[in-house]
Each structure stands twice: as C-alpha cells, then as structure tokens.
Amino acid sequence: MCSLCKEYISKENVIYESHFWFVMFNRFPYLPGHIMLVPKRPIPNLEDITVEERVEMINELIDAQTLLINALQNKFGVTSSNIGINLGPNSGASIPTHLHIHLVPRRPNDSNFMHTCTFSGFGERHDPIMYDKMYSNARMWIIEEASKRKIKEKL
C-alpha cells in the first residue's frame, strides 16, 4: 500500500472527498497551502482513469482550486495557483504508482513555478519559524473555507 492510500485511510490530511477523489494537504509542501487532488484508487497513468473518474476529476480540480484561492486570498494575497502532475519516474513523481495533482497557491511577485519546486517562491521559506506559522495558518484557513463551502464530504 502506497503512502497516498495510507493517507486516505487515516484521513489525517484529508480536507474533503468525493466519490472517486479526495483533496489533501501535501505532507511536503512546496509552499504554504499546497494541496493535492488524489484518486481514491491507485492509478499510475492518466490513460487508466475511467470516464466517470475523468468527469469527476475536472469538477474536483475546479472546486479544489477555487477553495485554495478563496481560503488564502485575503490572508496571504494568493491570487493564482499552479496545477501540475508528475507522471512517471523521470518526471520527479515520488509515488509513480498513484498519480496525484498538485495545486500550489501563488501570490503577486512570486517567482516562476520552477523556483517554487526548489522552495524559493515565498521568501518566508528561508525563515523556518515564519514558514511553519504560515503553513499552520494556511492549513487552518483551508479547513475553515472547506467547512463554509460545505464540501467536507461530497459523497
């Protein structure tokens, strides 16, 4: 069983779930507020996603991105996001047997996405105490926004 399957079972980092997908906090975030959309079953490749899962994936991706912006816009000035999937072992996929979609919040004057991947997007990253506080606050605000939107569970 992979770490994403274990995360889903434990529910510790799960924000909400739908029939085929769940949204969770990334355990190793690029930036505070980094979340992921993950299929409930291990799917290694995009072509292995069923038609029903694909339809729900698009809807959940839109909902997760909206949640991210709404939760962090007034608190961190987040106005945008990067959405990405690492497919295959040469792409940097840390769990190549269970695809997942990264949603990373972005603020004005952030550096580009490649710098985000090397932890230089938020200047606060270099101050571990400030970064931990931002990470904790982002997590709290996202949970609050999910509660307001009544999307804790969409089953």
N, C-alpha and C positions, 0 to 999 in steps of 0.2 A: 504494500500500500504506500502510495507516494505521500509527500508532506501536504499537498493540497487536499487530498482525500481525508487525511487526518485532521486538517483544519476544519473541514466541513463537518466531520463527525463531532469534534469538540465544540464547535460553534464559538470558540473564544474570540476570534477575529472577524466573524461573520456579521455584516451590517444588516443584510436582508437577503431573502432568497425568493426565487420564482419557481416555476415547475421544473425547468431544466438547468437553471443557472443560479449562482449566488454571487454576491458582492462582498468583498472582504478587504480589510486593511492589509497592505503589504507588510510582511514582517521585517523586511529590509528595504525601507522606503528610499527612493531617490530623493524625495523632498517631503516635507510635512504634508499630510493629506493624500499621499499616494495610495490609491485603491486599485483593486483588480476585479474584473468580471471573470468568473471561472465556471466552466460547465461542471455539473454535479458528477458526471461520469468521466473517467479519464479518456480524453480524446487527444491523440497525438498530432493529428493534422487537420487542417481546415476542411479538406475533402471528406473527412469522416463524420462531419456534423450532419445530422439528418435535416430534412427540410423544416420540420417543426422546430428543431433547435435553432436553425438559422433565423427563422422569423422571430422567435423569442429573443435571440441574441441581439438583433438590431434594436428591438424595443428596450431591452435591458441596458444596452450600451447608451442609448439616448437618456434613459432615466438616471443612470449612474453619473453621466457627465453633467446633467442638469443638477443633480444632488450635490456634486462636488463644487460647482460654481456657486450655487445658492448658499451652501454652507460656509464657504470661505471668502466670498466676495467682500462683504463688509468688514470682516475680521482681518484678513491678510491682503486684501486688494486683488484677489485672484479674479481674473477676467477671462482666462483661456485655459486650455489643457492640451496636453499631448496624449494621444492614444496610440498604443503600439503593441505588436505581438512579435515575439521572438520564436520563430519556427525552425526547429532542427538544431543539432548540436553545434554547428558552426555559426549560428546566429547569436549565440550567447544565452540560449534557452537553458535555464538552470534546472528545469524539470521537463525534459523533452517528451515525456510520455503523457503529459497532461497540459494541453495548451491553456493559456490564460491571457487576458487582455489587460494591459496596464493603462491606467488613467492617472496622469500626473498633472497636478494643478500648476498654473503659470501666472506670474504677475508681470505688470509692466516693467520693462527694463531687465527682465531675466535674460540670461544668456541663452543660446540656442539649445536644442534638445541634446546634442552630443555632449555639451558641458553638463547638462542635467545628469547624464549617465555616469559622469565622473565626479558627481557630488559638488559641482561648483555653481549651481543655479542660484540658490538662496545664499547670500553672503553669510547668513547666520550659521551655516553649516560648519564654519570654522570655529565657532564658539559652542562647545558641546552642551553647556548648561542652557544657553538660549535655544539651541536646536531641540533639546529634549522638551523644553517648555512649549515650543511651537508645535512639536509633534503631538504632545499630550492635548493641547488646546484644539488642534485640528481634528484629532480623533473625537473629542467631546462634541465639537460643533457639527461634525458629520453625523454622529449618532442623533443629536438633537434635531437636525434637519430631516433625517430619515423618519423620526417619530412624528414630526409635524406633517410630513407628507403621507403618513400612514402607509408606508411601504416596507415596514419591518418584515412582514411576510406577505407575499402576494399569492400564496397557494390557494 
